[in-house]
């Protein structure tokens, strides 16, 4: 039997010394647990993705020194750990196999992803050679992440007699990703029949969240339940070479409810963005609406009530219900909450602008002015106390530009930026099923920006159930207007929404980063030109 420890851990991008210390501590824990080998995630020593840090010679030199230092420190256990490596003028996404102060093999990733959030061909050259080594009489091979999604690297390993595949990963979360990983496992088993140990990174890195959920597949093609979601753990597994059986030792189980899963990913993304960037607290506007209420719940779960500050900023258009609901939630959760009226500032701005606005009817200019005053107040508190300002906008609003640049879009991070409005409601209901943190009236009331008398979102937008379906098809699935119309939607409405998506690109380019949870988020995933003459056609021809 071979005992393998999977270091499902949260490694900081660029924190080479911290990551080295963490790796050494995990190696010692694995050795004390009598593991024969400890498997780390992809690029563990530098964190993933280090992006253009890889272009700095000093960064690569520091990574090389860390690898050398780690090799010298390893005693009594095999270590398989990921890191960048430069050799003969080429950079590689590499894994080193270490055994008692000796490097016994180094593998270079062969399949370099270059789609959606991945840009590895910008930084790395592909490897071509397999790595297979003996451990306690068994032949064990290493692949790196994307290598396991194609047949060739696994076939290479099998042809050299491999009996087990070790797969270090830095695979970021998106909805339905677990099902795709299981499908990949099934494909590799169909190709090779080899068991697989899959160790994934954990933690938030800017927009990305690495969800962990490390997995095992035995020689019979049976997958164990995935490991914990967004949790750091040293997971133990036993491999029985005679039978090919892989046994997980008391792994905590990941949630099965997809809404719970997404909520926990949002919490992890915000917690790590705050912590890794050195912020103490967060601050944002609490309006009495669903978006800020859900942001509130996520923030409290991420950093704790004592580190969350909310502001109600009423104007002449703010309803009494909004004031009451914001106060109710603040009292319910026990956070620092203040009420700062924007009316005096709004009146002053209107006076200042009156000569310039003379003869023109009130319009979006006056509405957006209110949102921008609120943004200034949030930023003032952020500057004064060093708190991270959170934007509360959702993906539906960002998609069609139903948001105010330098106003409600203002912030350093946006937990909901990849959540369509209908998903916001689902997440709010889920969170209340755990414990009541969002007043039910917030969930039940009609959404409104409250920037004009008796305003409702549906005055300007289709019902969110319709809007979100169209946005999912157009933005996330890249359907044409014609395909969406064929799906049963009015062509004029679809054209209007598609035009709003394209015209709002300049706004989104100035939005803060936020947690990615879908296969096509704004930002890393979807890079459209701001200046563009493209307008989608009705059909595919």
Secondary structure, DSSP 8 states (H G I E B T S, - for coil): -EEEEEEE----TT-HHHHHHHHHHHHHHHHHTT-SEEEE-TTTTT-S--GGGGG-HHHHHHHHHHHHHHHHH--SSEEEEEEEEEETTEEEEEEEEEETTEEEEEEE------STT--GGGT--------EEEETTEEEEEEEGGGGGSHHHHHHHHHTT-SEEEEEE--B--TTHHHHHHHHHHHHHHHH--EEEEEE-EEEETTEEEEB--EEE-TTS-B-----BS--EEEEEEEETTTTEEEE-S-------HHHHHHHHHHHHHHHHHHHTT---EEEE--SSHHHHHHHHHHHHHH-GGGEEEEE---TT--HHHHHHHHHHHHHHT-EEEE---HHHHHHHHHHHHHHHTT----HHHHHHHHHHHHHHHHHHHHHHT-EEB----HHHHHHT-S-TTTTT-SSBBTTTT--HHHHHHHHHHHHHHS--S-HHHHHS-----SSTT--GGGTS--HHHHHHHHIIIIIS---HHHHHHTT--HHHHHHHHHHHHHTHHHHTTS--B---SSS-BTTTB---SS------SS--
